[in-house]
Amino acid sequence: MPFGGFVARTERISPAAGCRCILDPMLELDCGLPFFPEFAADFFAALPARSGVILLEMKAPKAEPYLARTADIRRAAERLLSAPEPGTKRLNLREVVGNIRYRVTGSKFEQSFLHYQNARKYFPQRYRTLARIRPPALLKVNLRNSYPRCYVTRQIRADEGFYFGPFASRRMAEDFSEAYLDLFKTRRCQIKIRRDPDFPGCIYSEMKMCLAPCFAGCTKEEYDAEVGHVLEGLASQGSAVTARLEGQREAASESLDFERAAALHKRLEKVEQALRGMPDIARRVEELDAVILQRGAEEKSIAVFPLHSGILVDPFHLRFAEVSEPRSVETILRESFEPLNGGPENQAQPTNVDEKVTEAKPTEGEPAETNLSDVSRMRYGLRKAPPFLSEHLSLVSRWFYSKPRDGEILFRRGDWPYRRILRACARLLNPHEKNLIPPQQPQT
């Protein structure tokens, strides 16, 4: 059964909050009312004065619906469906609307994702504009190039390239890449490398900040090794670089080469300073696994948004209420996240049958010797890119970099952070108790 595809509501108990919860799928416009102008007052009174997403369906069979997100569902309906004032130019749909569908949301992130899903469903040609989707800024290393370089892009393709991000803006990505690439000697120019000894080079080669493959200043193997260090450092969020320098510094100290140890310590400080500009969410796109937790629309409920390989998988609700057949929330979470463990067979699939995941294909006419080693491409290259990957990254990065940011995000390192999820749920349900530790479920 796919993730989130529950046949029926299942009842569970939560050790995190000392009460019980219900787990079920979500993000459907689950409420609806027919609209009759003569009973408008009763219609408006039946709508909640809560934030959410509304869909106004027209009386005409083929008419396009009206979709909007709002901070107050009742007020939005009154503005659109009340009797128009004389001489006003405000949009009024009183005479053409036949039904309203809506869903109350508990957070801006849930509202944004719900609006995006429905915009994509009802307006497939222009949903990106309606949902204000802009591809996020990423760092890319084109591994199909003979001499790869790292640069900023907003396009994600299954071209076996290395993609790292997302960043809040292009400027932020450029600032970090400049500081990070100063630690290495890969090229930054956009010219085609011909390895011409008569080529004059550039300022980076003169400053000894580039291996200068343009005028054969290094061998292909030496440049590939330097690119490997760049990829390894980004893939490990800098830990591989610092660990290597710390090991070299310790070795120099043990051999009494204090001058080299001091130089390595100074370089280590430069690395740490460059890594300060790396946001916590920035990772290899295919390794961006996390859990986003939001307050639910219902009382004592938590909305769980799993993020797997940069894609928001079907979210679900944890409702904390008195029900029968208690069971620990950690067990529920493990069963829910189990389909996201394992190999490629568990990768997220497109939500529309017409959409296909693009896979990397070899470039026609490109000789094998001009490519980076197959080992590097197989290890770091992006080989599958769903068409909505950049859209989901846009939604997540827009929320992550917002100020103030509501909710919590917990990144996966190895196994899914089940215990941390429980503590985060307790914090969200009890915002005034910052250090609340959930009680353990008594053993029977």
N, C-alpha and C positions, 0 to 999 in steps of 0.2 A: 504494500500500500504506500503511495507517495507521502512525503512528509506533509503533515497537516491534514491529510485526507481521512478524517475520522467519520465512521458511519453513524455513530451516536455519541451523545455526551457521556463522558466518563467521569465518575466522581472520585476525587482524591483528597488526601489530607495534607496539610502543610506543616512541617515542623518549623518552618521559618517564622511563622507568625503565630504559632500556637493555636491555629484554627484550621479549617478545611477549605478545599478549593475545588473548582471545576475547570477542566481543560476542554476547550472546543475550538474549532476553526473560526476565523473572523474575516473582516474586510469585505463584507457584502452590504449593499444598501438594503438593510433588513427591515425597514419600516416604510409604510406607504399609506397614503390617504387619497381618496378621490376628491376633486375640487369642483364645487358648484358655487357660482358667484352669489346665488341667493342665500347660501348658508356660510358666507365667508367668515362671519364672526365666530361661529362654532369651530370652523376649520382652523382659524388662527389660534384659538384657545387650546386646541388639541395638540399643537406643535410644541416641542420643548424649547425653552429659551437657553439652549446650550450650543456650543460650537460643534461643527460637523460639516458634512458634505451633502448638498441637495441636488436632486435631478428632477427637473420639471418636464414631464412628458406631455406632448401636445395632443390635441384631439385628432388632428389629421393623421392618418396612418403612416405616411412617409415623411412627416415633418421632423426636423432635427430637434432633439431635446436641448434643454438648457442645463448646463452643469456648472456648479460653483461651490467653493468652500467659503464658509462664513463663520464668524464668531458668535452669531446668534441666529439659529434656524428660524425661529418665529419672526424676528424682525426682518430677516431677508425675504421671507414669504410675504409679509405685509407690504414691504416696499415694492415687490414685483406684482402682487396680485390684488392689492387694494384698488378701490375705484380711483381712477386718475384724477388729479387736480386739473382744473381748467387752465389751459395755456402751458402746462408743463411739458418738457421734452424728455423727461425721465422714462427709461424703458418700462413698459407695462405689458404684462402677458395675461391679463385677467380673462380676456375673451378667447384665448387660444389654448390655454393649459387645461388638461383633463385630469391629471394625476400628479402627485408628488411622491418621490421616493427619497429617503434620507437615512443617514446614520449619524448618531452622536459619537464624537471622538473625545478622547481624554487627553490628547497631547497634540502639539503642532506637527510632530513627526508622523504620527498615525494619520492625521488629517491630510498631510502632504502625500503620503503613500497611497491612501485611499483615493484621493483626487486623481493622482497619476494613473492608477489602475483603471478607473472608470473613464477617464479621458482617453486612454489608449483603447478601451473597449468601444466607446461610442463615436470617437473621432479619430480613426486610425491614420488619417492623412495629416492632421495638424495637432496631434496631442502633445507634441514636444513644445509647441508654442503655448498651448493652453496651460500646461503644467510648468512652464518656464524651465525647461530642461536645457542645461548647457553642459556640454562635456567637460569634465574636470581636467585640470592641468596635471600632467604626468611627466616623468622622466622616461626616456626611451633610449635603449642601445640597440641599434640595428645590427643583429648578429649575422645577417646575410652579406654584409659589406666586408670587403677584404680587410679593411682597417676601420673597425667600428668606432663611433664616437657617441657620446652621451649628449642628448639635447631634450628640450621641452616640446611636448606635443599635446594635442587634445583628441587625437584619433587613436583608437584601439583596433588593431587588426590581427588576425591569426597568421602572422608572417614570421613566426619564430623569433620575434623580437623580445627584448627584456623590457617589461613595463613596471614602473615603480611609482607609487603614489596612493591616494590622490593628495594634491596640495590645495590650499585655499584659493590660490590665484596663480596666474602665470608668473607674476613678479616674485612670489614666494618660492616657486619652483626654481626660477632662474637664480635667485640669491643663494639658495641652498646648493644648487649644482655648481655654481662658481666656487663657493668655499670648499665643497667636497672634492671637486676635480683638481683643486690646487694641491691636493695630497698625492696626486698621481701624475703620470706623464703621457696620458693619452691625448690625441689630437682634438682640437676644437674647431678647426677650419671645415668648410663645406666643399672644398675642392676635391676633384677626383685624383686619388693618389696614383702616380705613375712611377715612383721611385727613380727620379731623375737626379743624378749627382750634381748637375748644373743648376738645379732649381735653387733659388736664393733662400727659401724657407720663410718663416714668419717670426714675429716677436717672441712667441712662446718657445720656439726652438733656440733663439738667441739667449733667452733667459734660462735655458736648461729646464723648462717646464713641459717639454714634449720630446718624445723619442725621435721625432722628425723622420717619419717614414717617407715623407715627400721627397727628400733627397738621399734616401737610403741610409739614414743615420742609425738604423737598427735593422735587425733581421725580422722576418715575419714571426718567428717563434717568440722573440723578445717582446714584440708588440702584443701578441696574443696573451702572453703571460701577464702583461700589465693590464690588459682589458679584463682578464680573469680576476685580478685583485679588485678592480672596480666593481665587477659583478658580485663577487663574494662579499665585499663590504656592504653593498646595498642590500643584498639578500638577507644578511644577518643583522641589518640595522646598525652596522658599524661595529658589532661585537667581534667579528673576525679580524678587523684591522687592529683594534685595540689589543686583542689577545696576542696577535702576532708581535706587535711592538713591545708589549709587556714581557713576552718570552725572550725577545732579543735583548731587552734591557737587563733582564735578570742574568742572561748568559754573559753579557758584557761585564756586569758587576762581579760575577763569580770568577771571570778570567782576569780581573783587576784592570780592565780597560775602561777606566772611569771617564775618559773623554768621550768615548763612544756611548757609554751609558748616559752621560749628561745630554748628548745630542739626541739620543733616542727618547729620553724623558721630555725634552723640549718638543720633539716631533709628536709625542703622545699628547701633550697639552694642546698642540695645534689641532690634532684629530678630534679631541674631545670638544674643543671650541667649535669646530665645523659641525659636529654632530648635534650640537644644541639647536641648530636650525631645522632638525628633522622632526616633523610632527609624529605623535604616537601612532597615528593611523596609517602613516606611509609605510607600505610594504610592497612586495611583489604582488601584483594583482591577483594571481591565482593562489596566493597564500593568505589573502585577506579574509580570515575567519574570525568572527566576533559575534557577540550577543548584545543587542540593543534592548534595553528595558525602559518602558514608559508606564506612567500611571494610566490605568484603564478608565474608560468612561463611567463604569459602574463603581460603586463604593467597594473598597478593599479588593481591587482587581489590578493585575499587572499585565500589560501587553508585552509579549516576547517576540522580538524580531530577529531571527537567526540570519547572520550574514555569512555565506559560504562561497569562497572563491570570488569575492567581490559582488555576489548576487544576493539580493534579499529573497530568501526562501519563504514559503507560506508562513505567515506569523500565526500566533495563537494567543489566547487569553488564559491567564491563571486567575480564577475567581476564588477568593477566600471566603467561604460561607459554611454554614452547618449543613452537612450532607451525610449520607450513610456510606458504609464500606470505606473506612479511612485507609489511606495509603500515602507513603511519604512523597513529597514533591520531588525529591532528588531522584526517586525511581521513575516518576513521570517524565522528568527532564531527560533521563538517560534513554528511556524508550522513545522519546520524541526526537532526540538528536542522533539516535542510532543510524537512521538512513543516511546521515551526512558523513559517516565514517567509512573509511575504505578507499577504494581506488576510483578510476574514472567512471565506473558504472553508476556511481552515486552522484555524479556531477549534476548540477541543476539543469533542467531541461526547459526549452522555451514554453511559454504559457499558451501561445497560439500555434495551431498545427501548421499554419502557413509559413512560420518562421523556422529557419534551420540554423544550427550552429555551424559557423564557418570553420574549416580546418586548414591548417597550413599546407601549402602545396609547393613543391620545388619550383623555383623560377626557371622558366624555359630559356635555354640558351646560355645559362650562367655556368661557367666551368667550375668543377668541384674545388679546384685549388684556390679559388678566390673567396671561398667561404671560411668562416671561423670553423674551428674543429667541431666535428659532430658531437663530441662529448659536451661541449659548452652549450650548443644549441639544444641538445636534448635535456640538459639540466636546467637551463634558464629560459629557454625560448617559449613564448606563448603559442600553443598549437591549436587551441580552441577558443573562439570568441563569440559567445551568443550576441545577437544584434542589440539586446537591451542591457549589456554589461555596463556600458558607459552611462546609461540612464540611471541605473541603480547606484552606481558610484556617485553620480551627480546628486541624487537625493541624500545619500549618506553623508557626503562631504559638506553639503549645504547645511545639514543639521549639525554635524560635528564641529564646524568652524563658526557656528552662530553664537552670539553673545547677547544675553545669557543662554546657556544650553541646558535644556531640561532633560531629565532622564539620565541613564548611565549606559556606558559601553564597556564591555569586558572582552578582551582579546584572547583568542585561543592560542595557547602555547603547549603543544602536545595534545592532551585530552581537553575536552570541553570543561570550562571552569564551573562545575556544578555547585560546589560549596560557596564559591564567590557569588554565584547567581542568587543563592538563597539569602546571603547576607545583604546583597544589593536590594532584593525584594523587601527585606525587612526595613532597610533604610528608606525606600520609597514609600512604604506604607506608614512609616513612623518618621517623618522628616525631622522632627525635633529631637530624636534620639540618634545622634550621629554614629555612636559606637555600639549600636545595638547588636548583640550576638544572638542569633536564633537559638532557641532551646532545642535540645536533642529529643528525638522521638523516643518515648519510653519503650523498652523492649518487652515483648509479651512471651 
